[in-house]
Amino acid sequence: MAGPHLTVDRRACAGHGLCYGAAPEIVDCDDQGDPVILADPVPSDRVDQAKHLVEICPERALAIEGGV
């Protein structure tokens, strides 16, 4: 069974960088500063960290889908 997926709503994202600053092993950024999900699906030992990213996103641009 696949784990949860962290998703980014690019329309909502303002590029604050909190997600990739807090968890660079899960999220990185591209050349424009937009988040890029590295861990898909999110490994079981990183799910709590991914949930934290969703909570700290000021634009609510991150979500966790499935397998939570």
mmCIF file of the N, C-alpha and C atoms, coordinates in Angstrom:
data_MODEL
# 
_entry.id   MODEL 
# 
loop_
_atom_site.group_PDB 
_atom_site.id 
_atom_site.type_symbol 
_atom_site.label_atom_id 
_atom_site.label_alt_id 
_atom_site.label_comp_id 
_atom_site.label_asym_id 
_atom_site.label_entity_id 
_atom_site.label_seq_id 
_atom_site.pdbx_PDB_ins_code 
_atom_site.Cartn_x 
_atom_site.Cartn_y 
_atom_site.Cartn_z 
_atom_site.occupancy 
_atom_site.B_iso_or_equiv 
_atom_site.pdbx_formal_charge 
_atom_site.auth_seq_id 
_atom_site.auth_comp_id 
_atom_site.auth_asym_id 
_atom_site.auth_atom_id 
_atom_site.pdbx_PDB_model_num 
ATOM 1   N N  . MET A 1 1  ? 0.845  -1.192 0.000  1.00 0.00 ? 1  MET A N  1 
ATOM 2   C CA . MET A 1 1  ? 0.000  0.000  0.000  1.00 0.00 ? 1  MET A CA 1 
ATOM 3   C C  . MET A 1 1  ? 0.878  1.239  0.000  1.00 0.00 ? 1  MET A C  1 
ATOM 4   N N  . ALA A 1 2  ? 0.579  2.163  -0.885 1.00 0.00 ? 2  ALA A N  1 
ATOM 5   C CA . ALA A 1 2  ? 1.353  3.402  -0.985 1.00 0.00 ? 2  ALA A CA 1 
ATOM 6   C C  . ALA A 1 2  ? 1.044  4.311  0.192  1.00 0.00 ? 2  ALA A C  1 
ATOM 7   N N  . GLY A 1 3  ? 2.019  5.080  0.559  1.00 0.00 ? 3  GLY A N  1 
ATOM 8   C CA . GLY A 1 3  ? 1.852  6.025  1.659  1.00 0.00 ? 3  GLY A CA 1 
ATOM 9   C C  . GLY A 1 3  ? 1.179  7.299  1.192  1.00 0.00 ? 3  GLY A C  1 
ATOM 10  N N  . PRO A 1 4  ? 1.085  8.264  2.096  1.00 0.00 ? 4  PRO A N  1 
ATOM 11  C CA . PRO A 1 4  ? 0.452  9.539  1.762  1.00 0.00 ? 4  PRO A CA 1 
ATOM 12  C C  . PRO A 1 4  ? 1.309  10.362 0.798  1.00 0.00 ? 4  PRO A C  1 
ATOM 13  N N  . HIS A 1 5  ? 0.647  11.251 0.100  1.00 0.00 ? 5  HIS A N  1 
ATOM 14  C CA . HIS A 1 5  ? 1.315  12.132 -0.849 1.00 0.00 ? 5  HIS A CA 1 
ATOM 15  C C  . HIS A 1 5  ? 1.163  13.572 -0.376 1.00 0.00 ? 5  HIS A C  1 
ATOM 16  N N  . LEU A 1 6  ? 2.254  14.301 -0.379 1.00 0.00 ? 6  LEU A N  1 
ATOM 17  C CA . LEU A 1 6  ? 2.233  15.723 -0.079 1.00 0.00 ? 6  LEU A CA 1 
ATOM 18  C C  . LEU A 1 6  ? 2.030  16.443 -1.402 1.00 0.00 ? 6  LEU A C  1 
ATOM 19  N N  . THR A 1 7  ? 1.058  17.332 -1.454 1.00 0.00 ? 7  THR A N  1 
ATOM 20  C CA . THR A 1 7  ? 0.758  18.054 -2.686 1.00 0.00 ? 7  THR A CA 1 
ATOM 21  C C  . THR A 1 7  ? 0.900  19.553 -2.467 1.00 0.00 ? 7  THR A C  1 
ATOM 22  N N  . VAL A 1 8  ? 1.152  20.272 -3.563 1.00 0.00 ? 8  VAL A N  1 
ATOM 23  C CA . VAL A 1 8  ? 1.311  21.727 -3.523 1.00 0.00 ? 8  VAL A CA 1 
ATOM 24  C C  . VAL A 1 8  ? 0.293  22.351 -4.456 1.00 0.00 ? 8  VAL A C  1 
ATOM 25  N N  . ASP A 1 9  ? -0.476 23.291 -3.934 1.00 0.00 ? 9  ASP A N  1 
ATOM 26  C CA . ASP A 1 9  ? -1.369 24.103 -4.768 1.00 0.00 ? 9  ASP A CA 1 
ATOM 27  C C  . ASP A 1 9  ? -0.536 25.300 -5.231 1.00 0.00 ? 9  ASP A C  1 
ATOM 28  N N  . ARG A 1 10 ? -0.033 25.216 -6.434 1.00 0.00 ? 10 ARG A N  1 
ATOM 29  C CA . ARG A 1 10 ? 0.866  26.255 -6.942 1.00 0.00 ? 10 ARG A CA 1 
ATOM 30  C C  . ARG A 1 10 ? 0.189  27.615 -7.085 1.00 0.00 ? 10 ARG A C  1 
ATOM 31  N N  . ARG A 1 11 ? -1.117 27.623 -7.234 1.00 0.00 ? 11 ARG A N  1 
ATOM 32  C CA . ARG A 1 11 ? -1.831 28.906 -7.304 1.00 0.00 ? 11 ARG A CA 1 
ATOM 33  C C  . ARG A 1 11 ? -1.844 29.603 -5.958 1.00 0.00 ? 11 ARG A C  1 
ATOM 34  N N  . ALA A 1 12 ? -1.857 28.823 -4.875 1.00 0.00 ? 12 ALA A N  1 
ATOM 35  C CA . ALA A 1 12 ? -1.907 29.397 -3.531 1.00 0.00 ? 12 ALA A CA 1 
ATOM 36  C C  . ALA A 1 12 ? -0.514 29.712 -2.987 1.00 0.00 ? 12 ALA A C  1 
ATOM 37  N N  . CYS A 1 13 ? 0.499  28.988 -3.455 1.00 0.00 ? 13 CYS A N  1 
ATOM 38  C CA . CYS A 1 13 ? 1.850  29.139 -2.920 1.00 0.00 ? 13 CYS A CA 1 
ATOM 39  C C  . CYS A 1 13 ? 2.402  30.524 -3.240 1.00 0.00 ? 13 CYS A C  1 
ATOM 40  N N  . ALA A 1 14 ? 2.937  31.178 -2.193 1.00 0.00 ? 14 ALA A N  1 
ATOM 41  C CA . ALA A 1 14 ? 3.550  32.498 -2.357 1.00 0.00 ? 14 ALA A CA 1 
ATOM 42  C C  . ALA A 1 14 ? 5.070  32.426 -2.252 1.00 0.00 ? 14 ALA A C  1 
ATOM 43  N N  . GLY A 1 15 ? 5.616  31.232 -2.124 1.00 0.00 ? 15 GLY A N  1 
ATOM 44  C CA . GLY A 1 15 ? 7.062  31.059 -2.120 1.00 0.00 ? 15 GLY A CA 1 
ATOM 45  C C  . GLY A 1 15 ? 7.773  31.512 -0.865 1.00 0.00 ? 15 GLY A C  1 
ATOM 46  N N  . HIS A 1 16 ? 7.108  31.399 0.276  1.00 0.00 ? 16 HIS A N  1 
ATOM 47  C CA . HIS A 1 16 ? 7.746  31.794 1.540  1.00 0.00 ? 16 HIS A CA 1 
ATOM 48  C C  . HIS A 1 16 ? 8.964  30.927 1.867  1.00 0.00 ? 16 HIS A C  1 
ATOM 49  N N  . GLY A 1 17 ? 8.958  29.669 1.456  1.00 0.00 ? 17 GLY A N  1 
ATOM 50  C CA . GLY A 1 17 ? 10.088 28.777 1.663  1.00 0.00 ? 17 GLY A CA 1 
ATOM 51  C C  . GLY A 1 17 ? 10.113 28.065 2.998  1.00 0.00 ? 17 GLY A C  1 
ATOM 52  N N  . LEU A 1 18 ? 9.053  28.204 3.788  1.00 0.00 ? 18 LEU A N  1 
ATOM 53  C CA . LEU A 1 18 ? 9.039  27.527 5.090  1.00 0.00 ? 18 LEU A CA 1 
ATOM 54  C C  . LEU A 1 18 ? 9.089  26.017 4.943  1.00 0.00 ? 18 LEU A C  1 
ATOM 55  N N  . CYS A 1 19 ? 8.448  25.478 3.930  1.00 0.00 ? 19 CYS A N  1 
ATOM 56  C CA . CYS A 1 19 ? 8.385  24.024 3.763  1.00 0.00 ? 19 CYS A CA 1 
ATOM 57  C C  . CYS A 1 19 ? 9.763  23.444 3.463  1.00 0.00 ? 19 CYS A C  1 
ATOM 58  N N  . TYR A 1 20 ? 10.442 23.982 2.481  1.00 0.00 ? 20 TYR A N  1 
ATOM 59  C CA . TYR A 1 20 ? 11.743 23.403 2.162  1.00 0.00 ? 20 TYR A CA 1 
ATOM 60  C C  . TYR A 1 20 ? 12.811 23.824 3.146  1.00 0.00 ? 20 TYR A C  1 
ATOM 61  N N  . GLY A 1 21 ? 12.584 24.893 3.877  1.00 0.00 ? 21 GLY A N  1 
ATOM 62  C CA . GLY A 1 21 ? 13.504 25.256 4.947  1.00 0.00 ? 21 GLY A CA 1 
ATOM 63  C C  . GLY A 1 21 ? 13.380 24.331 6.140  1.00 0.00 ? 21 GLY A C  1 
ATOM 64  N N  . ALA A 1 22 ? 12.155 23.874 6.415  1.00 0.00 ? 22 ALA A N  1 
ATOM 65  C CA . ALA A 1 22 ? 11.894 23.014 7.575  1.00 0.00 ? 22 ALA A CA 1 
ATOM 66  C C  . ALA A 1 22 ? 12.159 21.535 7.295  1.00 0.00 ? 22 ALA A C  1 
ATOM 67  N N  . ALA A 1 23 ? 12.016 21.115 6.050  1.00 0.00 ? 23 ALA A N  1 
ATOM 68  C CA . ALA A 1 23 ? 12.173 19.682 5.740  1.00 0.00 ? 23 ALA A CA 1 
ATOM 69  C C  . ALA A 1 23 ? 12.784 19.501 4.346  1.00 0.00 ? 23 ALA A C  1 
ATOM 70  N N  . PRO A 1 24 ? 14.065 19.833 4.194  1.00 0.00 ? 24 PRO A N  1 
ATOM 71  C CA . PRO A 1 24 ? 14.689 19.727 2.866  1.00 0.00 ? 24 PRO A CA 1 
ATOM 72  C C  . PRO A 1 24 ? 14.781 18.306 2.320  1.00 0.00 ? 24 PRO A C  1 
ATOM 73  N N  . GLU A 1 25 ? 14.576 17.300 3.186  1.00 0.00 ? 25 GLU A N  1 
ATOM 74  C CA . GLU A 1 25 ? 14.583 15.926 2.693  1.00 0.00 ? 25 GLU A CA 1 
ATOM 75  C C  . GLU A 1 25 ? 13.227 15.528 2.105  1.00 0.00 ? 25 GLU A C  1 
ATOM 76  N N  . ILE A 1 26 ? 12.213 16.362 2.328  1.00 0.00 ? 26 ILE A N  1 
ATOM 77  C CA . ILE A 1 26 ? 10.878 16.100 1.781  1.00 0.00 ? 26 ILE A CA 1 
ATOM 78  C C  . ILE A 1 26 ? 10.559 17.058 0.645  1.00 0.00 ? 26 ILE A C  1 
ATOM 79  N N  . VAL A 1 27 ? 10.924 18.332 0.811  1.00 0.00 ? 27 VAL A N  1 
ATOM 80  C CA . VAL A 1 27 ? 10.594 19.373 -0.159 1.00 0.00 ? 27 VAL A CA 1 
ATOM 81  C C  . VAL A 1 27 ? 11.854 20.169 -0.489 1.00 0.00 ? 27 VAL A C  1 
ATOM 82  N N  . ASP A 1 28 ? 12.058 20.420 -1.763 1.00 0.00 ? 28 ASP A N  1 
ATOM 83  C CA . ASP A 1 28 ? 13.138 21.288 -2.227 1.00 0.00 ? 28 ASP A CA 1 
ATOM 84  C C  . ASP A 1 28 ? 12.493 22.430 -2.996 1.00 0.00 ? 28 ASP A C  1 
ATOM 85  N N  . CYS A 1 29 ? 13.292 23.267 -3.594 1.00 0.00 ? 29 CYS A N  1 
ATOM 86  C CA . CYS A 1 29 ? 12.724 24.327 -4.428 1.00 0.00 ? 29 CYS A CA 1 
ATOM 87  C C  . CYS A 1 29 ? 13.364 24.291 -5.808 1.00 0.00 ? 29 CYS A C  1 
ATOM 88  N N  . ASP A 1 30 ? 12.618 24.798 -6.773 1.00 0.00 ? 30 ASP A N  1 
ATOM 89  C CA . ASP A 1 30 ? 13.160 24.883 -8.121 1.00 0.00 ? 30 ASP A CA 1 
ATOM 90  C C  . ASP A 1 30 ? 13.854 26.241 -8.295 1.00 0.00 ? 30 ASP A C  1 
ATOM 91  N N  . ASP A 1 31 ? 14.281 26.547 -9.496 1.00 0.00 ? 31 ASP A N  1 
ATOM 92  C CA . ASP A 1 31 ? 15.015 27.786 -9.754 1.00 0.00 ? 31 ASP A CA 1 
ATOM 93  C C  . ASP A 1 31 ? 14.196 29.050 -9.512 1.00 0.00 ? 31 ASP A C  1 
ATOM 94  N N  . GLN A 1 32 ? 12.866 28.927 -9.518 1.00 0.00 ? 32 GLN A N  1 
ATOM 95  C CA . GLN A 1 32 ? 11.988 30.067 -9.275 1.00 0.00 ? 32 GLN A CA 1 
ATOM 96  C C  . GLN A 1 32 ? 11.577 30.169 -7.806 1.00 0.00 ? 32 GLN A C  1 
ATOM 97  N N  . GLY A 1 33 ? 12.042 29.241 -6.977 1.00 0.00 ? 33 GLY A N  1 
ATOM 98  C CA . GLY A 1 33 ? 11.680 29.252 -5.558 1.00 0.00 ? 33 GLY A CA 1 
ATOM 99  C C  . GLY A 1 33 ? 10.396 28.515 -5.243 1.00 0.00 ? 33 GLY A C  1 
ATOM 100 N N  . ASP A 1 34 ? 9.836  27.841 -6.239 1.00 0.00 ? 34 ASP A N  1 
ATOM 101 C CA . ASP A 1 34 ? 8.616  27.071 -6.017 1.00 0.00 ? 34 ASP A CA 1 
ATOM 102 C C  . ASP A 1 34 ? 8.961  25.709 -5.403 1.00 0.00 ? 34 ASP A C  1 
ATOM 103 N N  . PRO A 1 35 ? 8.114  25.215 -4.489 1.00 0.00 ? 35 PRO A N  1 
ATOM 104 C CA . PRO A 1 35 ? 8.398  23.934 -3.865 1.00 0.00 ? 35 PRO A CA 1 
ATOM 105 C C  . PRO A 1 35 ? 8.293  22.763 -4.840 1.00 0.00 ? 35 PRO A C  1 
ATOM 106 N N  . VAL A 1 36 ? 9.191  21.799 -4.638 1.00 0.00 ? 36 VAL A N  1 
ATOM 107 C CA . VAL A 1 36 ? 9.212  20.563 -5.414 1.00 0.00 ? 36 VAL A CA 1 
ATOM 108 C C  . VAL A 1 36 ? 9.220  19.424 -4.397 1.00 0.00 ? 36 VAL A C  1 
ATOM 109 N N  . ILE A 1 37 ? 8.237  18.540 -4.489 1.00 0.00 ? 37 ILE A N  1 
ATOM 110 C CA . ILE A 1 37 ? 8.136  17.422 -3.559 1.00 0.00 ? 37 ILE A CA 1 
ATOM 111 C C  . ILE A 1 37 ? 9.175  16.365 -3.943 1.00 0.00 ? 37 ILE A C  1 
ATOM 112 N N  . LEU A 1 38 ? 10.053 16.045 -3.003 1.00 0.00 ? 38 LEU A N  1 
ATOM 113 C CA . LEU A 1 38 ? 11.091 15.042 -3.237 1.00 0.00 ? 38 LEU A CA 1 
ATOM 114 C C  . LEU A 1 38 ? 10.650 13.657 -2.798 1.00 0.00 ? 38 LEU A C  1 
ATOM 115 N N  . ALA A 1 39 ? 9.908  13.583 -1.710 1.00 0.00 ? 39 ALA A N  1 
ATOM 116 C CA . ALA A 1 39 ? 9.510  12.297 -1.129 1.00 0.00 ? 39 ALA A CA 1 
ATOM 117 C C  . ALA A 1 39 ? 8.057  12.014 -1.488 1.00 0.00 ? 39 ALA A C  1 
ATOM 118 N N  . ASP A 1 40 ? 7.862  11.230 -2.548 1.00 0.00 ? 40 ASP A N  1 
ATOM 119 C CA . ASP A 1 40 ? 6.508  10.906 -2.989 1.00 0.00 ? 40 ASP A CA 1 
ATOM 120 C C  . ASP A 1 40 ? 6.440  9.423  -3.337 1.00 0.00 ? 40 ASP A C  1 
ATOM 121 N N  . PRO A 1 41 ? 5.747  8.649  -2.552 1.00 0.00 ? 41 PRO A N  1 
ATOM 122 C CA . PRO A 1 41 ? 4.971  9.027  -1.374 1.00 0.00 ? 41 PRO A CA 1 
ATOM 123 C C  . PRO A 1 41 ? 5.886  9.369  -0.185 1.00 0.00 ? 41 PRO A C  1 
ATOM 124 N N  . VAL A 1 42 ? 5.297  10.013 0.809  1.00 0.00 ? 42 VAL A N  1 
ATOM 125 C CA . VAL A 1 42 ? 6.033  10.375 2.011  1.00 0.00 ? 42 VAL A CA 1 
ATOM 126 C C  . VAL A 1 42 ? 6.366  9.098  2.786  1.00 0.00 ? 42 VAL A C  1 
ATOM 127 N N  . PRO A 1 43 ? 7.633  8.882  3.121  1.00 0.00 ? 43 PRO A N  1 
ATOM 128 C CA . PRO A 1 43 ? 7.996  7.692  3.897  1.00 0.00 ? 43 PRO A CA 1 
ATOM 129 C C  . PRO A 1 43 ? 7.306  7.694  5.261  1.00 0.00 ? 43 PRO A C  1 
ATOM 130 N N  . SER A 1 44 ? 7.010  6.518  5.758  1.00 0.00 ? 44 SER A N  1 
ATOM 131 C CA . SER A 1 44 ? 6.263  6.407  7.018  1.00 0.00 ? 44 SER A CA 1 
ATOM 132 C C  . SER A 1 44 ? 6.950  7.124  8.172  1.00 0.00 ? 44 SER A C  1 
ATOM 133 N N  . ASP A 1 45 ? 8.267  7.175  8.166  1.00 0.00 ? 45 ASP A N  1 
ATOM 134 C CA . ASP A 1 45 ? 8.977  7.850  9.256  1.00 0.00 ? 45 ASP A CA 1 
ATOM 135 C C  . ASP A 1 45 ? 9.016  9.369  9.091  1.00 0.00 ? 45 ASP A C  1 
ATOM 136 N N  . ARG A 1 46 ? 8.431  9.890  8.015  1.00 0.00 ? 46 ARG A N  1 
ATOM 137 C CA . ARG A 1 46 ? 8.409  11.337 7.762  1.00 0.00 ? 46 ARG A CA 1 
ATOM 138 C C  . ARG A 1 46 ? 6.995  11.905 7.727  1.00 0.00 ? 46 ARG A C  1 
ATOM 139 N N  . VAL A 1 47 ? 5.989  11.084 7.981  1.00 0.00 ? 47 VAL A N  1 
ATOM 140 C CA . VAL A 1 47 ? 4.600  11.547 7.893  1.00 0.00 ? 47 VAL A CA 1 
ATOM 141 C C  . VAL A 1 47 ? 4.324  12.672 8.883  1.00 0.00 ? 47 VAL A C  1 
ATOM 142 N N  . ASP A 1 48 ? 4.771  12.543 10.126 1.00 0.00 ? 48 ASP A N  1 
ATOM 143 C CA . ASP A 1 48 ? 4.542  13.609 11.110 1.00 0.00 ? 48 ASP A CA 1 
ATOM 144 C C  . ASP A 1 48 ? 5.207  14.900 10.661 1.00 0.00 ? 48 ASP A C  1 
ATOM 145 N N  . GLN A 1 49 ? 6.380  14.797 10.073 1.00 0.00 ? 49 GLN A N  1 
ATOM 146 C CA . GLN A 1 49 ? 7.077  15.981 9.574  1.00 0.00 ? 49 GLN A CA 1 
ATOM 147 C C  . GLN A 1 49 ? 6.285  16.616 8.422  1.00 0.00 ? 49 GLN A C  1 
ATOM 148 N N  . ALA A 1 50 ? 5.745  15.792 7.540  1.00 0.00 ? 50 ALA A N  1 
ATOM 149 C CA . ALA A 1 50 ? 4.937  16.312 6.432  1.00 0.00 ? 50 ALA A CA 1 
ATOM 150 C C  . ALA A 1 50 ? 3.680  17.000 6.952  1.00 0.00 ? 50 ALA A C  1 
ATOM 151 N N  . LYS A 1 51 ? 3.056  16.426 7.979  1.00 0.00 ? 51 LYS A N  1 
ATOM 152 C CA . LYS A 1 51 ? 1.880  17.064 8.584  1.00 0.00 ? 51 LYS A CA 1 
ATOM 153 C C  . LYS A 1 51 ? 2.246  18.425 9.165  1.00 0.00 ? 51 LYS A C  1 
ATOM 154 N N  . HIS A 1 52 ? 3.432  18.506 9.755  1.00 0.00 ? 52 HIS A N  1 
ATOM 155 C CA . HIS A 1 52 ? 3.900  19.780 10.309 1.00 0.00 ? 52 HIS A CA 1 
ATOM 156 C C  . HIS A 1 52 ? 4.053  20.820 9.192  1.00 0.00 ? 52 HIS A C  1 
ATOM 157 N N  . LEU A 1 53 ? 4.552  20.396 8.042  1.00 0.00 ? 53 LEU A N  1 
ATOM 158 C CA . LEU A 1 53 ? 4.697  21.327 6.917  1.00 0.00 ? 53 LEU A CA 1 
ATOM 159 C C  . LEU A 1 53 ? 3.345  21.892 6.497  1.00 0.00 ? 53 LEU A C  1 
ATOM 160 N N  . VAL A 1 54 ? 2.339  21.033 6.467  1.00 0.00 ? 54 VAL A N  1 
ATOM 161 C CA . VAL A 1 54 ? 0.988  21.480 6.117  1.00 0.00 ? 54 VAL A CA 1 
ATOM 162 C C  . VAL A 1 54 ? 0.524  22.540 7.115  1.00 0.00 ? 54 VAL A C  1 
ATOM 163 N N  . GLU A 1 55 ? 0.795  22.312 8.388  1.00 0.00 ? 55 GLU A N  1 
ATOM 164 C CA . GLU A 1 55 ? 0.357  23.239 9.434  1.00 0.00 ? 55 GLU A CA 1 
ATOM 165 C C  . GLU A 1 55 ? 1.077  24.582 9.379  1.00 0.00 ? 55 GLU A C  1 
ATOM 166 N N  . ILE A 1 56 ? 2.355  24.599 9.009  1.00 0.00 ? 56 ILE A N  1 
ATOM 167 C CA . ILE A 1 56 ? 3.111  25.853 9.046  1.00 0.00 ? 56 ILE A CA 1 
ATOM 168 C C  . ILE A 1 56 ? 3.002  26.678 7.770  1.00 0.00 ? 56 ILE A C  1 
ATOM 169 N N  . CYS A 1 57 ? 2.432  26.123 6.713  1.00 0.00 ? 57 CYS A N  1 
ATOM 170 C CA . CYS A 1 57 ? 2.317  26.867 5.461  1.00 0.00 ? 57 CYS A CA 1 
ATOM 171 C C  . CYS A 1 57 ? 1.340  28.028 5.633  1.00 0.00 ? 57 CYS A C  1 
ATOM 172 N N  . PRO A 1 58 ? 1.820  29.272 5.534  1.00 0.00 ? 58 PRO A N  1 
ATOM 173 C CA . PRO A 1 58 ? 0.932  30.421 5.755  1.00 0.00 ? 58 PRO A CA 1 
ATOM 174 C C  . PRO A 1 58 ? -0.140 30.589 4.692  1.00 0.00 ? 58 PRO A C  1 
ATOM 175 N N  . GLU A 1 59 ? 0.083  30.033 3.525  1.00 0.00 ? 59 GLU A N  1 
ATOM 176 C CA . GLU A 1 59 ? -0.893 30.161 2.435  1.00 0.00 ? 59 GLU A CA 1 
ATOM 177 C C  . GLU A 1 59 ? -1.809 28.953 2.305  1.00 0.00 ? 59 GLU A C  1 
ATOM 178 N N  . ARG A 1 60 ? -1.596 27.937 3.166  1.00 0.00 ? 60 ARG A N  1 
ATOM 179 C CA . ARG A 1 60 ? -2.356 26.681 3.103  1.00 0.00 ? 60 ARG A CA 1 
ATOM 180 C C  . ARG A 1 60 ? -2.243 26.043 1.717  1.00 0.00 ? 60 ARG A C  1 
ATOM 181 N N  . ALA A 1 61 ? -1.038 26.119 1.152  1.00 0.00 ? 61 ALA A N  1 
ATOM 182 C CA . ALA A 1 61 ? -0.787 25.591 -0.196 1.00 0.00 ? 61 ALA A CA 1 
ATOM 183 C C  . ALA A 1 61 ? -0.388 24.120 -0.184 1.00 0.00 ? 61 ALA A C  1 
ATOM 184 N N  . LEU A 1 62 ? -0.116 23.563 1.001  1.00 0.00 ? 62 LEU A N  1 
ATOM 185 C CA . LEU A 1 62 ? 0.276  22.162 1.099  1.00 0.00 ? 62 LEU A CA 1 
ATOM 186 C C  . LEU A 1 62 ? -0.873 21.325 1.655  1.00 0.00 ? 62 LEU A C  1 
ATOM 187 N N  . ALA A 1 63 ? -0.949 20.087 1.198  1.00 0.00 ? 63 ALA A N  1 
ATOM 188 C CA . ALA A 1 63 ? -1.960 19.155 1.701  1.00 0.00 ? 63 ALA A CA 1 
ATOM 189 C C  . ALA A 1 63 ? -1.377 17.755 1.646  1.00 0.00 ? 63 ALA A C  1 
ATOM 190 N N  . ILE A 1 64 ? -1.920 16.882 2.495  1.00 0.00 ? 64 ILE A N  1 
ATOM 191 C CA . ILE A 1 64 ? -1.563 15.474 2.469  1.00 0.00 ? 64 ILE A CA 1 
ATOM 192 C C  . ILE A 1 64 ? -2.784 14.710 1.987  1.00 0.00 ? 64 ILE A C  1 
ATOM 193 N N  . GLU A 1 65 ? -2.555 13.868 0.988  1.00 0.00 ? 65 GLU A N  1 
ATOM 194 C CA . GLU A 1 65 ? -3.649 13.091 0.409  1.00 0.00 ? 65 GLU A CA 1 
ATOM 195 C C  . GLU A 1 65 ? -3.341 11.602 0.513  1.00 0.00 ? 65 GLU A C  1 
ATOM 196 N N  . GLY A 1 66 ? -4.339 10.848 0.920  1.00 0.00 ? 66 GLY A N  1 
ATOM 197 C CA . GLY A 1 66 ? -4.244 9.393  0.946  1.00 0.00 ? 66 GLY A CA 1 
ATOM 198 C C  . GLY A 1 66 ? -3.326 8.839  2.007  1.00 0.00 ? 66 GLY A C  1 
ATOM 199 N N  . GLY A 1 67 ? -3.623 7.650  2.466  1.00 0.00 ? 67 GLY A N  1 
ATOM 200 C CA . GLY A 1 67 ? -2.760 6.887  3.329  1.00 0.00 ? 67 GLY A CA 1 
ATOM 201 C C  . GLY A 1 67 ? -2.373 7.491  4.664  1.00 0.00 ? 67 GLY A C  1 
ATOM 202 N N  . VAL A 1 68 ? -3.119 8.458  5.153  1.00 0.00 ? 68 VAL A N  1 
ATOM 203 C CA . VAL A 1 68 ? -2.748 9.097  6.424  1.00 0.00 ? 68 VAL A CA 1 
ATOM 204 C C  . VAL A 1 68 ? -3.465 8.425  7.569  1.00 0.00 ? 68 VAL A C  1 
# 
